[in-house]
Amino acid sequence: MKQARIHCPYCGSLATLRPASAIHGLSDISAGTYLYVCRRWPACDAYVTADRRTKQPLGTLANGDLRHKRILAHHA
């Protein structure tokens, strides 16, 4: 599975594929999950979840504010 080449819309850095546990810590939710994370993380707080099977991003990188707005939109 080829890693996608994604640039952060906030700072322009490349994003790298990392285990979610590196960001969220060890938990049942993060087990087996991967994220595309801005290389400047944690200074730049942008990331997006990757598909468990294909490892392709499930959207665009989002900072904390946009992730919160997306959660609210999904709840609506």
N, C-alpha and C positions, 0 to 999 in steps of 0.2 A: 504494500500500500504506500503510495507516494504522498509525502507530506506536501500540503498546499503552501504556496508562497504568498503570504498575506502581509500587507503593510498596515501599521496602526494608523487609523484616521486622525488620531490626536497628536502624535509626535513624529510619525513617519518611519519609525523603526520597524524592523521585521518582527513577526510573531513566530514563536517556536512552539512545537507540540510538547506538552508536559503533562505528567499525571496530575489529575485534579487534587490528589492528596498533597502535592507540593504547595498548593494555594490554600486549600480548605482544611488541611490536616487529615489525619486518618479517620475515616468514618465509613459507615455502610453505604452512604450516598455516593461518596467519591470513589469507592472501590471499583476498579476497572474503567473509570471515566477519564477521558483526556480533555485537555483544554488547549486552545491556541492562545498563548499569553504573550503580550508585548515584551520584547527583550529588556525594556526599561522598567519592568515590574520590580518592585512595588511603587517606584516613583510615578510611573504611568500605570494606572489601575485598569487597563483594558484587557479583556479576554473574552473568549467565546467557547462554548462547548463543542467538542468534535463528536461525530457519529461514532458509536461504539464499534461498528463493523468496518466501515470504510475509512475512518479517521478524517473525513472531510468536515470542514466547519459547518455548523448548523445555523449560520447567519453571519453577521458582521461583528467585529470586535466592538465591545461596549464598555464604557467606564461605569463606575458605580452608580452615577445618576441615571444613565440610560438603562442600566440593568434594572434598577428600581422601577422606572417607568414602564418597562416591558412587563415586569411582574404584575404591576397594577392593571395593565391592559389585558393580560391573560386572565386575571381574576374577573374582569368586567365581561 
